Amino acid sequence: MDPINVFEYEALAKQLMDPVYWDYYAGGSDDEVTLQVNRTDFNRIRLRPRMLVDVSHCDTRTTVLGQLIEMPIMVAPTALHGLGHTEGEYATAQGAGAAGTLMTASTESTRTLEEIAQAASGPLWFQLYIFHSLKLAAELVRRAEAAGYQAIVVTVDLPILGNRERSKRHTISIPLSALKEMVTGVEEEELRREPMTWETIDWLRSITHLPILLKGILTAEDAVLALEHGVDGIIVSNHGGRQLDGAVSSIEALPEIVEAVGGRCEVYMDGGIRRGTDVLKALALGARAVLVGRPILWGLAVDGSKGVQQVLKILQTELERAMKLAGCPTVASINRALVKWT
């Protein structure tokens, strides 16, 4: 029997995957406290459904940065899809497009950004790490522009790698030589770690016409600074619990960031989304849309592009059902009054 929810995809993917690769996908940092609260904090939120609303027609469509997608659920950037399936990000892009939504391709993909773009049938954002030379970052941005990516998602919560103890037991890594192969004309000595500051965001703004989103914001203070530096969107994220352990969950951080932004840019979140009701709660707390990471990898490991598509369709179907039961016929009708914290 095919999996009928995301958790069944998780269990099946764990059975199918090499345990070393599974640990890389599944692990968090230190004691994995933040990894766990990303999930359990959704249980602190209760829904306040409204009755006698006409929900005979329910529309899950929305827009992100002006791009229409079939659901407020997108594919988060995650590394090394080739560990889960031989077609890697090629299959993920196909699955996301077939589901009618957007994929964010990682700098640490196992396919080139051009190959991902060629495989994609839906819109793409490009996730950028600026942890080596600015020359390397600029070349990646140029290539993303040329390949048709519609936004640059800058991950800002990785000044150093989190203490990922599950991964320390193994040897999975992205060597500098692999990154070097992605860019022509970059010398080995140029692949050095550079400090990333708010001035780096200003520099990035000066070299690209694409919208810029910051991924990894967890405080109102940084959200305000992001606006001051001209970003087009914020992704509330703690890197899937893989960086600072003990950090707030993404869903807990979301409301203060939405309030601080005050509609001046779009706000998204990732971390812990496993059910359509999770998506509904995030939208009620002000997220424009959510991004899903590990569940996409589970679908990929189980059934390639079809598995990715099915995971997304399961979440969309669950969201639609939850919207109807809550009295919300459209995404625009979902608001803060729908939820309460316990």
N, C-alpha and C positions, 0 to 999 in steps of 0.2 A: 504494500500500500504506500502511495506517495505521502510524504510528510504533509500534514495539514496545518502546522503552525511553525513559527520560527524556532521554537525549542526543539522540535523534532528534527529540523535541519541541523541544529547544533549537535545533537546526539549522533546523528548519522555521519556528519562530517568528521567527528572525533574518531569514529570507528574506521573511517576510510583513510584518514591522513596519517602520514609518518608522525610519530609522537614528538619528534624534534620540531617539525614544522608546526604541529598543533600548539606546542608551548610558545612558539614565537607569536602566533596569532592571538592566543588566549591570554597571555600573561600581562600582568600589570607591574607596578614598581613596589619595592619593599614588601609590606604586609598586605598589599592589594586592598587597602581600606577604601580608597577612592574608586577603584574598579568596582567594588561591591556597592557602594552608596549610589553610584551612577544608576544602578538598577533599583535598589531598595527605596530610594527617595521618591520614586514614582508612587510607591504604596502609601506615602504620607499625604497624597493629594486625593481628595474625594470629588466626585462629580455631582453637580446639582442640575439634573435634567429638567427640562421644561416639557410640558405636556400639551396635547391638542394643537400641535403645529403640523402643518401639511408638509410631510416629508416623503410624499409619493415620488417626488423626483429629488435626487440628492446629487450634488455636483462637487466632486473632490478637486476639480481643477483650480490652479492658482498661477500666479506669475512670480518669477524671481528675477530681479534686475530687468524686468520687462519681458522676459522669456516665458511663454506659456508652457506649462507642464501639466500632465494629467493628474498629478497628486502632489501634495506638499511634502513629499518624501524623496530625497535625493541620495545619490551614492557618495559617501564620504571618501576622502583620500586615504588609502591604506597601501602599505608597501608590499611588494613581492607577491603579486597574485599568482605568479608561476609556481609558488610552493603548493598552491591548492589545486591547480589544474594546468595541464601542459599549454593551453592556449592563453593562460594568464589574463592580462588586462584586455586583450583582444576580445575574449569571450565576455568579460564584464561589460565592456562598452556595448556589445551587441545586445546583451540582456537588458541593460538599462534603457537603451533606445527602444527595444521591443515593448517595454513596460510604459513607455511614454514619458520618461523622466530624464534627469540630468546626471551625468557622472563627473566626478572630480578626480582627475588623474594625478597620481603622486609623482614627485620628483624621483622617488625610489621605486619606480615601476620596473617590471621585468620586460616590458616592451617599450620601444621608443615612443615619444609623444606623437610622432608622425604616424607610426603604425596604429596607435590607439585611435587617432583622428580618422584614419582611413577605414577602420573597422566600425566606427560609430555611426549609428543612424539617428542619434539624438544629440542635444547640445552638450558641450563639454566646458568645464572649468579646469584650469591647471593649478595644482598646488605646488608652491615654490618654497624650498628651503634656501635660505641665504646663510648657509653655514660654511661656505668656502668663499672664494674670491668674488667680488662684485662683477668682475669680467665674466665669470662663469654664470652668475645669476642673470646678467644682462643678455647673454647668448641664449639661455633657456627661455627668457621672456620673448626674445625676438623670434625664436622658433615656434613658440606657442602662438604668437600673433599670426605668423605665416601659415600655421596649420589650421587656423580657424577657431581656436579656443576663445571663449567669450568673456573670461575674467581670470584674474590672477588671485589665487588664495594663498596668502602668506602665513605660514605657520610661525607663531611668535613665542611659543612656550618651550623652546628647546635650546637654551643657551649652552646646556650640556645634556648628555643623555641621562634619563632617569635610571635608577638602580633596579633594573629588570632582572631579578634573580633567576627566573625561569630560563631566560635567554642566556645568562652567564654559564649555565651548565652545558651549553652547546656552542657551536662556532659559527652560527649564521651571522653574516655581516655584509655590508655593502662596501667593498674596498674602494679606495680612492681611484684606482685604475678603472673601475667600472663607471664611475661618474665621469672620468676623463674622456672615455669613449663617446659620451653623449655630446661632447662639444669639440669642434675642431679648433685648433690653434691655441689651446690652453696648455701651458707647460706645467709639469708636475709640481714645481715649486710654487706655482700660483694657487694650488689647491690647499690652501692653509685656512684655518678657521679664522673668521673675522667677527669681531663683536658686532652684534646687531642692536641698534638703538632706534629711537623715533626718527633720528636723522636719516636712517636707512630707508624708512618709509617715504620720506621726502624725496630721497634719491630715486627710489623706484617710481614714484609718481612722475618724476621728470623724464623718465625714459620710455613710458608706455602710455598709450591712449586707452588701454583696457581698464575696466573697473577693477578696483583693488579691494579685496576683503581680507580682514585679519582673523585668523583662526587661533584660538587659545586665550581669548579675553575672558576673565572671570570676575572683574570688579567694575563698578560704576566709574571709578576714577580713571581706569584705563579706557573705558568706553568713551568718556569725554575727550581724553587725549587723542583717541583714534579719530574722532570727528574733527578735532582741531588740525589734524594732519591730513584731512581730505579723503578719508577712506569712503568707499561706497557701500560697505557692508561689514557686519561683525558676525563671526561664528563663535558662540559661547561654547567653550570646549575645555576639557582638562586632558586632552590627548588620550581619551579612553582609559584613564587611570594609569597611564604608562610613564608619567613624569613625576610631579610632586605628590607623593602619597600623603593623604590627610587633607588635600585640597577639597574645597566644596564640590559637590556634584554639579553637573551642568544645569540640571533642572532647578536646583536651588539658587544658582547664580543668575538664572535667566531674568526673573522679575526686576531686580535692581538695575540690570543693564538696559532692559527695555524702557524702564522709567527714565534713566539717565539720558538715553538717546532721544526720547521724545519724538519719535517719528522722523528724525533727521537722516536716518539711513535704515536699511533693512537689517533685521536681526534674525539669525538662525541659531540652531543648537544641535549638538550631537552628544552621544553618550547615554547608553542604557535603553535605547528604543528597542522594544521587543514585541509590542502589541499596538494595534490601532488605537487603543485607549491611551497609550503613552503619547502617541502623536497628537491626539485630541487635547490632552492636558498641556502639552508644550504650546500648541497653537493658542489655547485659552490664556496662557501666561504671556503671550505676546510674540512668540516666534512666527516669522513669516513662513518658515518651512523647517523641516528637520533633515539631518543627514544621518545615514545608517552605515556603519562600518563592518563590524564582525559578522552580522547576519548575512551580508552580501558575500563575504568570504566563505561562509558555510554553504550557501547556495551554490557558489562557484565550485567548491570541492565536491559536492554531491552530484551535480549535473551540468557543469559548465554554464554556458549562456542561458540555457533553459532554467537552470537552478536559480540564477540571479533574477531572471524575469519572474519566476514563481514566488520567490521571497518578497519581491516588491509588490506583486499582485496580492499576495496574502495580506500584507500590511495595508494595502489600499482597500481591500474588501473589508477588513476589520475596521478600518477607519470609517468607511461609509456606513457600516452597520452601527457603529458607535455614534456617529453624527445623527442618524435617524432616531436612535433611542434617546439621544440627548435633546432632540428638538432643534437640530441645526442643519437645515437643508443645503447650506452653502458654506464654504470655508470662511467667507466674509461674515457670516452670522455667528461664528464662534467668538466668544469674548470672555473677559475676566470673571464675569458673574457665574460662569459655568463651573468654577472650581473653588475649593476651599482646602486649606492646609490643616492637617490634624497633628 
